[in-house]
Amino acid sequence: MAFDGTWKVDRNENYEKFMEAMGIGMMKRKLGAHDNLKITIQQNGDKFTVKEASNFRTIDIEFTLGVNFEYSLADGTELTGAWNLEGNKLVATFTRKDNRKVLKATREIVGDELVQTYLYEGVESKRFFKRG
């Protein structure tokens, strides 16, 4: 339940390099670095509802821990995978449908921030969110 609430992106670390590794073009990377992403998370047992709202799109995602689901990134990249709870971290492993490469993601509460970490092809990026 610690994840419940609305979180607004505050800052990024190595996010443009991560997007570049993902194959996202320069213009979309520049825009993506300033997407004003807001995430609203609601947890009910092992079921999560996540609303992602940015300058580019608003999408509702529902998933159950440990159950594979399909998801598309804002640039249209399609993924399949699952979130799991490991201790106090949400940990996901997604596989891209186009090239079968793996994207790992974690969400954890650190102090008063939600830290979202991505790892793709050896490039790690972090996005820091504040309650808002």
VOGU-3710 file (C-alpha; in Angstrom, 3 decimals, decimal comma):
1> mafdgtwkvd> 0,000/0,000/0,000  3,022/2,285/0,314  2,865/2,854/-3,446  -0,718/4,199/-3,297  -1,090/7,809/-4,318  -0,306/10,226/-7,092  3,324/10,747/-8,025  4,698/13,503/-10,287  8,097/13,171/-11,954  10,632/15,462/-10,299
11> rnenyekfme> 13,908/14,588/-12,029  15,629/12,001/-14,226  19,019/10,341/-14,152  20,486/9,034/-17,442  16,989/8,926/-18,968  17,990/10,204/-22,426  20,748/7,546/-22,701  18,192/4,882/-21,727  15,749/6,116/-24,390  18,577/6,127/-26,939
21> amgigmmkrk> 19,414/2,493/-26,072  15,711/1,682/-26,560  15,978/3,072/-30,108  13,922/6,214/-29,539  14,784/9,049/-31,933  16,363/12,319/-30,791  13,218/14,475/-31,007  11,147/12,003/-28,978  13,999/11,687/-26,453  14,091/15,475/-25,966
31> lgahdnlkit> 10,316/15,578/-25,506  10,312/12,450/-23,323  12,811/13,977/-20,921  10,203/16,685/-20,175  6,989/14,634/-20,335  5,609/15,825/-16,945  4,628/12,234/-16,170  2,174/11,743/-13,343  1,514/8,220/-12,046  -1,467/7,332/-9,861
41> iqqngdkftv> -1,141/3,932/-8,163  -3,851/2,036/-6,311  -3,113/-1,351/-4,755  -5,757/-3,818/-3,636  -4,026/-6,967/-2,398  -2,034/-8,325/-5,354  -3,969/-6,239/-7,915  -2,728/-2,842/-9,054  -4,375/-0,071/-11,050  -1,939/2,464/-12,472
51> keasnfrtid> -2,876/5,606/-14,394  -0,043/7,218/-16,351  -0,702/10,769/-17,543  1,869/12,772/-19,506  2,099/15,410/-22,211  1,771/12,570/-24,757  -0,933/10,243/-23,490  -3,053/9,042/-20,611  -3,339/5,295/-20,115  -4,882/3,040/-17,480
61> ieftlgvnfe> -3,042/-0,184/-16,664  -4,343/-2,994/-14,511  -2,176/-5,898/-13,479  -1,954/-8,664/-10,935  1,393/-9,473/-9,347  3,070/-12,401/-11,104  0,661/-12,437/-14,063  1,946/-11,550/-17,554  0,239/-8,682/-19,359  0,835/-6,577/-22,459
71> ysladgtelt> 1,896/-2,941/-22,307  2,982/-0,302/-24,835  5,436/2,465/-24,094  4,588/6,049/-25,089  6,660/5,626/-28,295  4,618/2,565/-29,317  7,142/-0,121/-28,282  5,129/-3,197/-27,290  6,153/-5,288/-24,289  4,923/-8,326/-22,411
81> gawnlegnkl> 5,860/-9,187/-18,849  4,865/-9,107/-15,198  5,409/-7,139/-12,004  6,306/-8,953/-8,775  6,765/-7,775/-5,203  10,249/-8,493/-3,844  10,470/-7,205/-0,285  9,349/-3,584/-0,519  10,151/-3,249/-4,254  7,977/-3,785/-7,286
91> vatftrkdnr> 10,182/-5,609/-9,812  9,256/-6,206/-13,448  10,781/-8,077/-16,339  9,361/-7,157/-19,743  10,283/-8,571/-23,145  10,021/-6,406/-26,240  7,794/-7,953/-28,886  9,864/-6,577/-31,788  13,347/-7,810/-30,851  12,810/-10,062/-27,779
101> kvlkatreiv> 15,261/-7,956/-25,697  14,576/-7,608/-21,977  13,663/-4,417/-20,112  13,873/-4,604/-16,329  12,091/-2,073/-14,141  11,765/-1,500/-10,410  9,655/0,838/-8,319  10,503/1,520/-4,706  9,808/4,134/-2,070  13,006/5,821/-0,894
111> gdelvqtyly> 12,366/8,432/1,776  9,492/10,519/0,419  10,128/9,641/-3,238  9,048/6,912/-5,615  12,163/5,815/-7,518  11,600/4,045/-10,810  14,696/2,335/-12,249  15,008/0,955/-15,784  17,710/-1,348/-17,143  17,945/-2,091/-20,863
121> egveskrffk> 20,970/-3,405/-22,768  23,292/-2,436/-19,906  21,996/1,147/-19,660  20,439/2,082/-16,318  18,183/5,079/-15,784  16,242/6,398/-12,826  13,189/8,627/-12,569  12,366/10,239/-9,239  8,751/11,084/-8,356  7,327/13,216/-5,535
131> rg> 3,815/12,890/-4,142  1,632/15,469/-5,762
//
